[in-house]
Amino acid sequence: MIGVELVRYSRKTPASEEAKQVKLLARKIVVLVGIEGIYGSVIRIQPPLTISRDHLDIVVETLEKAIARVERDLGAVR
Protein backbone atom coordinates (compact mmCIF):
# COMPACT_ATOMS: atom_id res chain seq x y z
CA MET A 1 0.00 0.00 0.00
CA ILE A 2 1.21 3.50 -0.83
CA GLY A 3 -0.11 6.71 0.70
CA VAL A 4 0.20 10.21 -0.72
CA GLU A 5 -0.84 12.97 1.67
CA LEU A 6 -2.33 16.10 0.16
CA VAL A 7 -1.72 19.37 2.01
CA ARG A 8 -2.85 22.91 1.30
CA TYR A 9 0.50 24.48 0.60
CA SER A 10 -0.33 28.02 1.70
CA ARG A 11 -1.65 26.99 5.14
CA LYS A 12 0.04 23.61 5.68
CA THR A 13 -3.33 22.05 6.51
CA PRO A 14 -4.81 18.72 5.34
CA ALA A 15 -6.44 18.94 1.91
CA SER A 16 -9.45 16.70 2.58
CA GLU A 17 -11.79 18.21 -0.02
CA GLU A 18 -9.04 18.12 -2.62
CA ALA A 19 -8.38 14.44 -1.88
CA LYS A 20 -12.06 13.67 -2.52
CA GLN A 21 -11.89 15.47 -5.85
CA VAL A 22 -8.71 13.61 -6.86
CA LYS A 23 -10.42 10.32 -6.04
CA LEU A 24 -13.45 11.21 -8.19
CA LEU A 25 -11.35 12.39 -11.13
CA ALA A 26 -9.15 9.29 -11.00
CA ARG A 27 -12.25 7.08 -11.02
CA LYS A 28 -13.53 8.85 -14.16
CA ILE A 29 -10.23 7.94 -15.84
CA VAL A 30 -10.65 4.32 -14.60
CA VAL A 31 -8.13 4.27 -11.73
CA LEU A 32 -9.51 3.35 -8.33
CA VAL A 33 -7.88 4.85 -5.24
CA GLY A 34 -9.01 5.22 -1.66
CA ILE A 35 -8.95 8.04 0.85
CA GLU A 36 -7.56 7.43 4.32
CA GLY A 37 -5.93 9.23 7.21
CA ILE A 38 -7.24 11.03 10.25
CA TYR A 39 -8.27 14.02 8.15
CA GLY A 40 -9.20 12.11 5.00
CA SER A 41 -6.37 13.72 3.06
CA VAL A 42 -4.27 10.67 2.17
CA ILE A 43 -4.72 9.10 -1.27
CA ARG A 44 -4.31 5.33 -0.83
CA ILE A 45 -2.95 3.32 -3.73
CA GLN A 46 -3.09 -0.44 -3.33
CA PRO A 47 -1.78 -2.12 -6.50
CA PRO A 48 -1.52 -5.89 -6.83
CA LEU A 49 1.95 -7.38 -6.39
CA THR A 50 1.88 -8.46 -10.03
CA ILE A 51 1.21 -5.00 -11.50
CA SER A 52 2.94 -4.39 -14.82
CA ARG A 53 5.08 -1.36 -15.55
CA ASP A 54 2.54 -0.21 -18.16
CA HIS A 55 -0.33 -0.33 -15.65
CA LEU A 56 1.77 1.41 -13.02
CA ASP A 57 2.56 4.18 -15.52
CA ILE A 58 -1.18 4.63 -16.13
CA VAL A 59 -1.84 4.99 -12.39
CA VAL A 60 0.93 7.56 -11.92
CA GLU A 61 -0.09 9.57 -14.99
CA THR A 62 -3.72 9.54 -13.90
CA LEU A 63 -2.88 10.78 -10.42
CA GLU A 64 -0.64 13.50 -11.86
CA LYS A 65 -3.48 14.70 -14.10
CA ALA A 66 -6.08 14.55 -11.33
CA ILE A 67 -3.91 16.39 -8.79
CA ALA A 68 -2.96 19.05 -11.35
CA ARG A 69 -6.61 19.62 -12.23
CA VAL A 70 -7.69 19.85 -8.60
CA GLU A 71 -4.79 22.18 -7.86
CA ARG A 72 -5.86 24.41 -10.75
CA ASP A 73 -9.57 24.32 -9.80
CA LEU A 74 -9.46 24.44 -6.00
CA GLY A 75 -6.14 26.05 -5.11
CA ALA A 76 -2.59 25.06 -4.29
CA VAL A 77 -2.07 21.49 -3.09
CA ARG A 78 1.31 19.92 -2.42
N, C-alpha and C positions, 0 to 999 in steps of 0.2 A: 504494500500500500504506500502511496506517495501523497503527501499533503502540501498544498500551496496556499499559504495564508495571504489574503488580500487585506491591505491596510490603506486607509485614506492618507495619502502622503502628506498633505498640508497639516493635518491634525494628529497624525500618528494614532488613529483610532481604528478599530475593526471595521471593515467594509462589508457588513452583512448584506445590505441591499444589493450591492454590486456583485457579491458572490451568487445571490439568487439569479440575477440577470445573466451572469456568465453560464450558470447551469442551464438556464432556459435556451440561450443561444446555442450552446454546444449540443443540446438535444435536437434542435432544429437541423443541425448539420450532421446528425446521427452519431454523436459521441456522448455516451452516458457517463456522467460524473456525479458524485454526491457532495453534500455540504455537511461539514462537521465542525467541531470546536465549540467552546463555551459560548462564543458570540455568533456562531454560525457563519464565520468568515473564512473557513478553510475549505478549499476545493479538494475533494478526495478522489484520487485516481487509483483504481484497483484493477490493473491489467492482469490477464492470465499469465502464468509463468512461461507459456509457449508463444507469447506475442511475437509477431514478425517485425522486422525493422520497418517495413512498409506501413504496417498498421500503427506502429508507434509514431512514425512520422505524421500520420494523419491526425492522431490524438494531439500531438504537440502543436501542429499547425492550426488545428481547430481552436485549441485553447488560446493561442496567440491572437487569432482573429477575434474571438469572443471577448477577451480581456481588452484588446485595443478598442473595440466598438463600445464596450461599457465605459471605458476610460473617456472616450470622446463624448459619449452621450450623458454620463452622470458625473463626470469630474475625475480628478487625478486619483489613480489607484496604483499602488506599487506593492 
